[in-house]
Amino acid sequence: MTALTTISQTSLPAIMKAEMQAAINFALAEKSPATRRAYQSDFKQFEAYCARRDLTPVPATTSTAAAYLAYLATQGLRPSSIQRAAAAIRYAHRLAGHEAPTNAETVKATMRGIRRTVGAAKAPKTAATSDCVRDMLAACPDTLRGKRDRALLALGFAGAFRRSELEALTVADLVEKADGYEVVIRTSKTDQTGEGQTIAIPQGSRMKPVEAVMAWLKAAGITAGPIFRPINKGGKVAEQAMTGESIAAVVKQYAKLCGYDPAHYAGHSLRAGFLTSAAEAGSSVFKMMEVSRHKSIDTLRHYVRRADLFKDHAGASFL
């Protein structure tokens, strides 16, 4: 947990720092290696969330902790995963000698509400398939905001990104290659060890995601930091990243412009749309997993089943 050593040693004389580090290592050893890896990954994502919003991760306020848990719920994480994130925050504060904000009734009530609402079955958002996304891209105006939205929609679809991953992407995560981009995803829902994952984004001949991203970065004058940023009414590009909520709002906006029901679309529609389109095109599950970074084939089966629903139908010969 990156913040702990620094916080614990700030007021110590140099001679004691080695001993303090040993104490921290022993304290961490009380948890199993798997639990430590999970906590470290969860806390790293909490630190990233705080950094993007200029908040302090340790000691965090109860408002920060409650808002973060609510944010995870809006990203589609299961209550069990959100509970583990809360446990990681609690553990980090304990090790640093601070009262855990997760002990506050406000945060506990937030968690109870998440279990009650997120735990209930909910209708999945509609997949924005390739035809749908092409409609959206055609609707993007040739303005600064339109260039940003075109880049966001094209890259979001091409990389089967979660909206939290799009929010966290920076210019440093893009590596130019002859055939497109290699994109490094540093924090992800399925990356429990925080090792990072790399995917390929082809140049493309229809959606041209690489060209769209380059056009946006050039128009906005962005050379470092977050790729996707808010733009105010005066046309000024912000320094911070767009939130997951604002990314979902862009998808809804263009769904509505193209005549689709915006209530059925959200940030996840781009990810679901890529996987549905890939399955319909006959891509192998393993090649789909290279892009989506799913850990289990079982998770992808419903996309493949949906695409194959009418293929070789049992009643095709007599209905």
Secondary structure, DSSP 8 states (H G I E B T S, - for coil): -HHHHHHHHTTS-HHHHHHHHHHHHHHHTTS-HHHHHHHHHHHHHHHHHHHHTT--STT--HHHHHHHHHHHHHTT--HHHHHHHHHHHHHHHHHTT---GGGSHHHHHHHHHHHHHTTS---------HHHHHHHHHH--SSHHHHHHHHHHHHHHHTT--HHHHHH-BGGGEEEETTEEEEEE-S-TT-TT---EEEEEE--SSS-HHHHHHHHHHHHT--SSBSS--B-TTS-B-SS---HHHHHHHHHHHHHHTTS-GGG--THHHHHHHHHHHHHTT--HHHHHHHH--S-HHHHHHHHHHHTTTTT-TTTTT-
